Amino acid sequence: MSSLTVVLIALVALLHAYFLVLEMFLWTKPSGRRAFGTTREQAEHSKVLAMNQGLYNGFLAAGLLWSLMRGVEGRPVAIFFLSCVIVAGVFGAATASRKILWVQALPAMLALAAVMMNR
């Protein structure tokens, strides 16, 4: 994989690791509430759901890092996990906030395009 492809996949993985931290550990803290625009009450009420969501984001990050560790053989793994991120981002944009399209789906789309151009 080219250096640009590796950087883009790593960026998406780091974003999802950050989402894991935000959703699992900072959800009820001021920084987490600010990031998601929730009140203290909303955050407390949805904390368990957010932790679950954060765990899934961690799995996405782990899969993307795994694809990078496999080098060229990780290409199909990267395609799978980037596709999962894109689907999740499009669904999130359609159901929760359009911001998710730009923060989650777009970086994954760029990384997937780079992977597909590197044959």
PyRosetta script that sets phi, psi and omega in degrees:
from pyrosetta import init, pose_from_sequence

init()
pose = pose_from_sequence("MSSLTVVLIALVALLHAYFLVLEMFLWTKPSGRRAFGTTREQAEHSKVLAMNQGLYNGFLAAGLLWSLMRGVEGRPVAIFFLSCVIVAGVFGAATASRKILWVQALPAMLALAAVMMNR")
pose.set_psi(1, 146.5)
pose.set_omega(1, 179.2)
pose.set_phi(2, -71.2)
pose.set_psi(2, 163.2)
pose.set_omega(2, 179.1)
pose.set_phi(3, -61.0)
pose.set_psi(3, -40.2)
pose.set_omega(3, 178.9)
pose.set_phi(4, -61.6)
pose.set_psi(4, -42.9)
pose.set_omega(4, 179.4)
pose.set_phi(5, -61.5)
pose.set_psi(5, -46.0)
pose.set_omega(5, 179.4)
pose.set_phi(6, -60.7)
pose.set_psi(6, -43.6)
pose.set_omega(6, -179.5)
pose.set_phi(7, -63.5)
pose.set_psi(7, -43.1)
pose.set_omega(7, -178.9)
pose.set_phi(8, -66.3)
pose.set_psi(8, -42.2)
pose.set_omega(8, 177.3)
pose.set_phi(9, -64.3)
pose.set_psi(9, -43.4)
pose.set_omega(9, 179.1)
pose.set_phi(10, -62.2)
pose.set_psi(10, -39.1)
pose.set_omega(10, 177.9)
pose.set_phi(11, -60.6)
pose.set_psi(11, -45.8)
pose.set_omega(11, 179.2)
pose.set_phi(12, -63.4)
pose.set_psi(12, -41.8)
pose.set_omega(12, 178.1)
pose.set_phi(13, -62.0)
pose.set_psi(13, -43.5)
pose.set_omega(13, 179.2)
pose.set_phi(14, -65.5)
pose.set_psi(14, -38.9)
pose.set_omega(14, 175.9)
pose.set_phi(15, -58.4)
pose.set_psi(15, -43.3)
pose.set_omega(15, -178.3)
pose.set_phi(16, -73.5)
pose.set_psi(16, -30.0)
pose.set_omega(16, 172.7)
pose.set_phi(17, -66.2)
pose.set_psi(17, -39.2)
pose.set_omega(17, 176.4)
pose.set_phi(18, -64.2)
pose.set_psi(18, -42.0)
pose.set_omega(18, 177.4)
pose.set_phi(19, -60.9)
pose.set_psi(19, -39.5)
pose.set_omega(19, 177.1)
pose.set_phi(20, -57.1)
pose.set_psi(20, -50.1)
pose.set_omega(20, -179.5)
pose.set_phi(21, -61.8)
pose.set_psi(21, -45.6)
pose.set_omega(21, -178.9)
pose.set_phi(22, -60.6)
pose.set_psi(22, -45.0)
pose.set_omega(22, -174.6)
pose.set_phi(23, -83.0)
pose.set_psi(23, -32.8)
pose.set_omega(23, -177.0)
pose.set_phi(24, -88.5)
pose.set_psi(24, -33.2)
pose.set_omega(24, -171.2)
pose.set_phi(25, -118.5)
pose.set_psi(25, -24.4)
pose.set_omega(25, -175.5)
pose.set_phi(26, -113.2)
pose.set_psi(26, 3.4)
pose.set_omega(26, -173.3)
pose.set_phi(27, -53.0)
pose.set_psi(27, -44.2)
pose.set_omega(27, -177.1)
pose.set_phi(28, -93.6)
pose.set_psi(28, -4.0)
pose.set_omega(28, 178.7)
pose.set_phi(29, -81.6)
pose.set_psi(29, 160.6)
pose.set_omega(29, -179.8)
pose.set_phi(30, -54.0)
pose.set_psi(30, -40.2)
pose.set_omega(30, -178.8)
pose.set_phi(31, -66.2)
pose.set_psi(31, -39.3)
pose.set_omega(31, 178.1)
pose.set_phi(32, -68.9)
pose.set_psi(32, -42.8)
pose.set_omega(32, 178.6)
pose.set_phi(33, -64.9)
pose.set_psi(33, -37.2)
pose.set_omega(33, 178.4)
pose.set_phi(34, -65.6)
pose.set_psi(34, -42.5)
pose.set_omega(34, -178.3)
pose.set_phi(35, -62.3)
pose.set_psi(35, -35.6)
pose.set_omega(35, -176.7)
pose.set_phi(36, -106.6)
pose.set_psi(36, -0.1)
pose.set_omega(36, 176.6)
pose.set_phi(37, 64.8)
pose.set_psi(37, 39.8)
pose.set_omega(37, -179.4)
pose.set_phi(38, -109.7)
pose.set_psi(38, 155.3)
pose.set_omega(38, 173.5)
pose.set_phi(39, -83.0)
pose.set_psi(39, 168.4)
pose.set_omega(39, 177.2)
pose.set_phi(40, -57.1)
pose.set_psi(40, -43.3)
pose.set_omega(40, -178.7)
pose.set_phi(41, -65.6)
pose.set_psi(41, -44.5)
pose.set_omega(41, 178.1)
pose.set_phi(42, -61.1)
pose.set_psi(42, -43.6)
pose.set_omega(42, -178.5)
pose.set_phi(43, -64.2)
pose.set_psi(43, -44.3)
pose.set_omega(43, 179.4)
pose.set_phi(44, -63.6)
pose.set_psi(44, -41.6)
pose.set_omega(44, -177.9)
pose.set_phi(45, -66.9)
pose.set_psi(45, -32.0)
pose.set_omega(45, -175.0)
pose.set_phi(46, -106.0)
pose.set_psi(46, 10.4)
pose.set_omega(46, -174.4)
pose.set_phi(47, -56.0)
pose.set_psi(47, -45.2)
pose.set_omega(47, -177.7)
pose.set_phi(48, -66.2)
pose.set_psi(48, -40.3)
pose.set_omega(48, 177.0)
pose.set_phi(49, -63.3)
pose.set_psi(49, -41.7)
pose.set_omega(49, 179.5)
pose.set_phi(50, -64.2)
pose.set_psi(50, -40.2)
pose.set_omega(50, 178.7)
pose.set_phi(51, -62.3)
pose.set_psi(51, -40.8)
pose.set_omega(51, 177.5)
pose.set_phi(52, -62.0)
pose.set_psi(52, -45.7)
pose.set_omega(52, 178.7)
pose.set_phi(53, -61.7)
pose.set_psi(53, -41.2)
pose.set_omega(53, 178.1)
pose.set_phi(54, -61.8)
pose.set_psi(54, -39.1)
pose.set_omega(54, 178.5)
pose.set_phi(55, -62.0)
pose.set_psi(55, -43.2)
pose.set_omega(55, 177.1)
pose.set_phi(56, -62.0)
pose.set_psi(56, -39.2)
pose.set_omega(56, 176.5)
pose.set_phi(57, -63.0)
pose.set_psi(57, -35.3)
pose.set_omega(57, 175.9)
pose.set_phi(58, -63.7)
pose.set_psi(58, -39.1)
pose.set_omega(58, 177.3)
pose.set_phi(59, -64.3)
pose.set_psi(59, -38.4)
pose.set_omega(59, 176.9)
pose.set_phi(60, -63.2)
pose.set_psi(60, -44.0)
pose.set_omega(60, 178.1)
pose.set_phi(61, -62.1)
pose.set_psi(61, -43.9)
pose.set_omega(61, -179.5)
pose.set_phi(62, -62.1)
pose.set_psi(62, -42.5)
pose.set_omega(62, 178.8)
pose.set_phi(63, -63.2)
pose.set_psi(63, -40.4)
pose.set_omega(63, 178.6)
pose.set_phi(64, -67.8)
pose.set_psi(64, -40.3)
pose.set_omega(64, 176.5)
pose.set_phi(65, -65.4)
pose.set_psi(65, -38.7)
pose.set_omega(65, 176.5)
pose.set_phi(66, -59.9)
pose.set_psi(66, -42.1)
pose.set_omega(66, 178.8)
pose.set_phi(67, -61.1)
pose.set_psi(67, -37.9)
pose.set_omega(67, 179.3)
pose.set_phi(68, -69.8)
pose.set_psi(68, -37.3)
pose.set_omega(68, -179.8)
pose.set_phi(69, -66.6)
pose.set_psi(69, -24.8)
pose.set_omega(69, -179.3)
pose.set_phi(70, -85.5)
pose.set_psi(70, -4.6)
pose.set_omega(70, 178.9)
pose.set_phi(71, 64.3)
pose.set_psi(71, -137.9)
pose.set_omega(71, -178.1)
pose.set_phi(72, -60.0)
pose.set_psi(72, -35.0)
pose.set_omega(72, 179.5)
pose.set_phi(73, -68.9)
pose.set_psi(73, -13.6)
pose.set_omega(73, 179.3)
pose.set_phi(74, -84.6)
pose.set_psi(74, -0.7)
pose.set_omega(74, -178.0)
pose.set_phi(75, -54.9)
pose.set_psi(75, -50.6)
pose.set_omega(75, 179.1)
pose.set_phi(76, -62.3)
pose.set_psi(76, -33.7)
pose.set_omega(76, 178.0)
pose.set_phi(77, -66.2)
pose.set_psi(77, -43.9)
pose.set_omega(77, 178.3)
pose.set_phi(78, -62.1)
pose.set_psi(78, -42.7)
pose.set_omega(78, 179.6)
pose.set_phi(79, -60.7)
pose.set_psi(79, -45.0)
pose.set_omega(79, -179.8)
pose.set_phi(80, -61.5)
pose.set_psi(80, -52.6)
pose.set_omega(80, -175.0)
pose.set_phi(81, -70.1)
pose.set_psi(81, -36.0)
pose.set_omega(81, 175.8)
pose.set_phi(82, -65.0)
pose.set_psi(82, -37.9)
pose.set_omega(82, 176.6)
pose.set_phi(83, -63.1)
pose.set_psi(83, -41.2)
pose.set_omega(83, 177.0)
pose.set_phi(84, -60.3)
pose.set_psi(84, -43.1)
pose.set_omega(84, 179.6)
pose.set_phi(85, -63.5)
pose.set_psi(85, -42.2)
pose.set_omega(85, -179.7)
pose.set_phi(86, -63.4)
pose.set_psi(86, -47.0)
pose.set_omega(86, 179.4)
pose.set_phi(87, -60.4)
pose.set_psi(87, -45.5)
pose.set_omega(87, 178.9)
pose.set_phi(88, -62.0)
pose.set_psi(88, -40.5)
pose.set_omega(88, 179.6)
pose.set_phi(89, -66.7)
pose.set_psi(89, -41.4)
pose.set_omega(89, 178.2)
pose.set_phi(90, -67.0)
pose.set_psi(90, -42.9)
pose.set_omega(90, 178.3)
pose.set_phi(91, -63.2)
pose.set_psi(91, -43.7)
pose.set_omega(91, 178.5)
pose.set_phi(92, -62.4)
pose.set_psi(92, -38.8)
pose.set_omega(92, 178.6)
pose.set_phi(93, -66.9)
pose.set_psi(93, -36.3)
pose.set_omega(93, -178.8)
pose.set_phi(94, -75.7)
pose.set_psi(94, -29.2)
pose.set_omega(94, -172.5)
pose.set_phi(95, -110.6)
pose.set_psi(95, -23.7)
pose.set_omega(95, -174.1)
pose.set_phi(96, -120.1)
pose.set_psi(96, -60.2)
pose.set_omega(96, -176.1)
pose.set_phi(97, -158.0)
pose.set_psi(97, 132.8)
pose.set_omega(97, 178.0)
pose.set_phi(98, -60.2)
pose.set_psi(98, -25.2)
pose.set_omega(98, 179.2)
pose.set_phi(99, -55.9)
pose.set_psi(99, -32.0)
pose.set_omega(99, -178.8)
pose.set_phi(100, -62.2)
pose.set_psi(100, -32.4)
pose.set_omega(100, 178.5)
pose.set_phi(101, -59.4)
pose.set_psi(101, -42.3)
pose.set_omega(101, -175.9)
pose.set_phi(102, -81.9)
pose.set_psi(102, -35.4)
pose.set_omega(102, -175.2)
pose.set_phi(103, -82.7)
pose.set_psi(103, -35.3)
pose.set_omega(103, -174.6)
pose.set_phi(104, -108.6)
pose.set_psi(104, -53.6)
pose.set_omega(104, -172.9)
pose.set_phi(105, -72.8)
pose.set_psi(105, -43.6)
pose.set_omega(105, -176.5)
pose.set_phi(106, -60.8)
pose.set_psi(106, -48.4)
pose.set_omega(106, 177.2)
pose.set_phi(107, -58.8)
pose.set_psi(107, -37.7)
pose.set_omega(107, 178.3)
pose.set_phi(108, -67.8)
pose.set_psi(108, -37.4)
pose.set_omega(108, 177.3)
pose.set_phi(109, -63.1)
pose.set_psi(109, -42.2)
pose.set_omega(109, 178.2)
pose.set_phi(110, -64.8)
pose.set_psi(110, -42.6)
pose.set_omega(110, 178.7)
pose.set_phi(111, -65.1)
pose.set_psi(111, -42.9)
pose.set_omega(111, 179.3)
pose.set_phi(112, -63.7)
pose.set_psi(112, -40.2)
pose.set_omega(112, 176.1)
pose.set_phi(113, -60.2)
pose.set_psi(113, -41.5)
pose.set_omega(113, 177.9)
pose.set_phi(114, -64.4)
pose.set_psi(114, -41.4)
pose.set_omega(114, 177.7)
pose.set_phi(115, -62.2)
pose.set_psi(115, -44.8)
pose.set_omega(115, -176.9)
pose.set_phi(116, -68.2)
pose.set_psi(116, -28.9)
pose.set_omega(116, 178.8)
pose.set_phi(117, -79.1)
pose.set_psi(117, -17.0)
pose.set_omega(117, 178.6)
pose.set_phi(118, -96.7)
pose.set_psi(118, 85.3)
pose.set_omega(118, -179.2)
pose.set_phi(119, -93.8)
pose.dump_pdb("model.pdb")
